[in-house]
Amino acid sequence: MDDRLISPPLSQLEKLRQPLTAGERAVFQLFHRYLSKDWEIYLQPHLNGLRPDFVLLNPHGGIAVFEVKDWDLRAMRYFTKPGRYGPELWAERHGEEFSIQNQNPIPKVNLYKKEIFDLYCPRLQERAGWAAITAGVIFPFANTGDVKRLLSPFQQAQNRDEFEKYQPITGMDEISSGNLEAVFPESKRTGSRLMKADHASDLRGWLVEPDFSSTQRTPLVLDRNQLSLAESRTESGYRRIKGPAGSGKSLVLAARAARLANEGRCVLVATFNITLWHYLRDLIVRGLDAPEKLRNVRFTHFHLWCKHVCHDAGWDKEYENLWSNNPRGQRDALNYALPLLAEKAVALADFERHDAILVDEGQDYLPMWWNVLRKACKPGGEMLLVADATQDVYGTASSWTDEAMKGAGFGGRWAQLATSYRLPPEALRLARTFAETFLPKDAIDLPEAEQGSLDLYPCRLRWVQCSPDTASTVCSNEIQSLMRQTGKRLANADITLLTGDMTSGVDVVTRLEEEYKIYTVNTFGSDHRRRKMGFYMGDAKIKATTLHSFKGWESRLLVIYVPHAAHAQSLALVYAGLTRLKRSQEGSWLTVVSSAPELHEFGRSFPDYADGAAAIVT
């Protein structure tokens, strides 16, 4: 049994962020003990946003999806009522009736089956292929007869006996006796004229645990230099750290935040990009002694912090007037007027200060912003700034002159991180070449490869040059090409699309959803600020955002669209994108789709180069 494919792995089941229920544990033990080793077991799989409890997959036997309910039907009265569109599931407790139709396992499991058939196994035969998928419901702590009576109104009325083996409903009797055949009648099938290995490959990419999820169960790992910075403070409490992409700047910040939070200190983590919160939060959680210590950490971006400071001071009207009465426009209000108002609010006697303020992606800040934040730090507290001037996508890094640094509380040299632990060596070489070719020589901080890493981290690097009017088609094709790489140690949820602007991003995700039913979690659209708050790598869908919003993040499966590269900030943005690729001994994939003629020759240096709209990896 040890060679069965189980995802997440058996050794990791005690560490899941959403622990298995007692009923799910009992069902897993039944499947693991009695199923033949040809059946793969996926627990709480990422199914493009759906989260069934179990999916079973046999490349030659079929597919099964199960919903498990730990309900005790004696704990309260369960019953059905006529609804607008048919019967609905209800319950009564202490004389009060309430609908639980949204928890009804029959519609859930039927939806899982339909989407597996329609979207994730598109090569199954159109009609007969439906029989290759079992959709079952299990109540491990309820009498089987009671469960069947309760749920029978929701089953298909026609041909119920004939199709019961494809829609099994079972309870504690079958689970306690180990009656696998009743729980999953099709489990004994060793061959199928409907199910083929290709069908299994189509589905696996949606089932395997994403790289991000497994990473979240591992503690933070720092080298000697990073650990020294994370576990110490300077005499003044002020520290600045610089380093190239992937050198561990955010890692050090997160480890320091976790250490301070573990000590009960009040920590403010400030960014420029909204989306970076989730990444830093997930890093910090991995360094905490206990999950509840996270309450000691507050996350914000600078302008939101300014807004909250003004509101806490009761200056709502003053804040609103910034946007209606500023003759110099919104940019001036954001860069200068709002920080000045926040500075006055911080000076109030009853303002609540922090033990430590840690700023990530500091090159995106103006020195004035940093100096306003300093006033929110308690006397004797800590201030940390981490930065990489090479990723100067907003043109603010040049503001940090030596004179500005002296006025910001710093003394002595920058602490330096040099080794990139993110990029595969081949991708690192290309990123260095890009920076040396296109970025200002006096501003670049180039990543150094880790010694001995050359043969440990394979990657596939691809460049497709195309015209703007075919870019959305090419990007869609390349994403589907990456989906062919998933299903073993990579999931479709690991795929990330990065675009140079929101317009081109909308075009790609619209095509993916309307033509291919491939859904994304993205930050595009008129409500992009709200979407950014909901953007995180743990989402079960393919990710899509702008290059700006992905600064600081990383992924093993990347498609980057570059619409233009005509000025310094757009070139810095391309460099930031190239350095988002995360290395792994199991491989990484980066595809750049470019419509920028300035980068055509550089693209030819990629190991895999294609020119034209129809180019796609086979």
Secondary structure, 3 states (H helix, E strand, C coil): CCCCCEECCHHHHHHCCCCCCHHHHHHHHHHHHHCCCCCEEEECCCECCECCCEEEEECCCEEEEEEECCCCCCCCEEEEEEECCEEEEEEEECCEEEECHHHCHHHHHHHHHHHHHHHHCCCCCCCHHHHHEEEEEECCCCCHHHHHHHHHHHCCCCCHHHHHHHCCEECHHHHHHCCHHHHCHHHHCCCCCCCCHHHHHHHHHHHCCCHHHHHCCCCCCCCHHHHHHHCCCCCCCEEEEECCCCCCHHHHHHHHHHHHHHCCCCEEEEECCCCHHHHHHHHHHCCCCCHHHHHHEEEEEHHHHHHHHHHHCCCHHHHHHHHHCCCCCHHHHHHHHHHHHHHHHHCCCCCCCEEEEEECCHHHCCHHHHHHHHCCEEEEEEEEEEECHHHCCCCCHHHCCHHHHHCCCCCCCCEECCEECCCCHHHHHHHHHHHHHHCCCCCCCCCEECCCCCCCCCEEEEEEECCHHHHHHHHHHHHHHHHCCCCCCCCHHHEEEEECCHHHHHHHHHHHHHHHCCCEEECCCCCHHHHHHCCCCCCCCEEEEECCCCCCCCECEEEEEECCCCCHHHHHHHHHHHCCECCCCCCEEEEEEECCHHHHHHHCCCCEEEECCCCCCC
